[in-house]
């Protein structure tokens, strides 16, 4: 039998982790994740990713909004840098 989890199940997972770490620990975990991603894709890629994310809305993705507004997003910068 296959289990299907709804949105509520995913939300509770985040809330449970927040309860374990406390609010400050949970925020720090998110900050560290963002810093790790920034190191992986570099400053330029991270800025491009943020630009696209900032354009997203409840109804449309950031890519769709950028296309409508005529804003160019260079997704080639998203690739993880080789080590």
C-alpha positions as CSV (number, residue, x, y, z in Angstrom):
1,X,0.0,0.0,0.0
2,X,1.3,3.4,-0.9
3,X,1.1,6.3,1.6
4,X,0.3,9.7,0.2
5,X,1.1,12.7,2.4
6,X,-0.8,16.0,2.0
7,X,0.4,19.5,2.5
8,X,-0.4,19.2,6.2
9,X,2.0,16.3,6.6
10,X,4.9,18.3,5.1
11,X,4.0,21.3,7.2
12,X,4.0,19.3,10.4
13,X,7.5,18.0,9.6
14,X,8.9,21.6,9.5
15,X,7.0,22.5,12.7
16,X,8.4,19.4,14.5
17,X,12.0,20.3,13.5
18,X,11.4,23.9,14.6
19,X,10.2,22.6,18.0
20,X,13.3,20.5,18.3
21,X,15.8,23.3,17.5
22,X,13.9,26.3,18.8
23,X,13.1,29.3,16.6
24,X,16.7,30.7,16.6
25,X,18.2,27.3,15.8
26,X,15.7,26.7,13.0
27,X,16.5,30.1,11.4
28,X,20.2,29.4,11.7
29,X,19.8,26.1,9.9
30,X,18.1,27.9,7.0
31,X,20.8,30.5,7.0
32,X,23.5,27.9,6.8
33,X,21.7,26.1,3.9
34,X,21.6,29.4,2.0
35,X,25.3,30.0,2.6
36,X,26.1,26.5,1.4
37,X,24.1,27.0,-1.8
38,X,25.8,30.3,-2.4
39,X,29.2,28.6,-2.1
40,X,28.0,25.9,-4.6
41,X,26.8,28.2,-7.3
42,X,28.8,31.4,-6.6
43,X,27.7,34.9,-5.9
44,X,26.4,35.7,-9.4
45,X,24.3,32.5,-9.6
46,X,22.9,33.1,-6.2
47,X,21.8,36.6,-7.1
48,X,20.1,35.4,-10.3
49,X,18.3,32.7,-8.4
50,X,17.1,35.3,-5.9
51,X,15.9,37.6,-8.6
52,X,13.8,34.8,-10.1
53,X,12.5,33.8,-6.7
54,X,11.5,37.3,-5.9
55,X,9.3,37.5,-8.9
56,X,7.3,34.4,-8.1
57,X,3.8,34.7,-6.9
58,X,1.1,32.3,-5.6
59,X,-0.2,31.8,-9.1
60,X,2.9,31.9,-11.2
61,X,6.5,30.8,-11.1
62,X,9.4,33.3,-11.1
63,X,10.3,32.2,-14.6
64,X,6.7,32.9,-15.9
65,X,6.6,36.3,-14.2
66,X,10.1,37.2,-15.6
67,X,9.0,36.3,-19.1
68,X,5.8,38.4,-18.8
69,X,7.8,41.4,-17.5
70,X,10.6,40.9,-20.1
71,X,13.2,40.4,-17.4
72,X,16.1,38.2,-18.5
73,X,17.2,35.5,-16.0
74,X,20.6,33.8,-16.8
75,X,20.0,30.2,-15.5
76,X,23.4,29.1,-16.7
77,X,24.7,30.6,-13.4
78,X,22.7,28.2,-11.4
79,X,24.9,25.2,-12.1
80,X,27.1,24.0,-9.3
81,X,30.7,25.1,-9.7
82,X,33.2,22.3,-10.4
83,X,35.7,21.7,-7.6
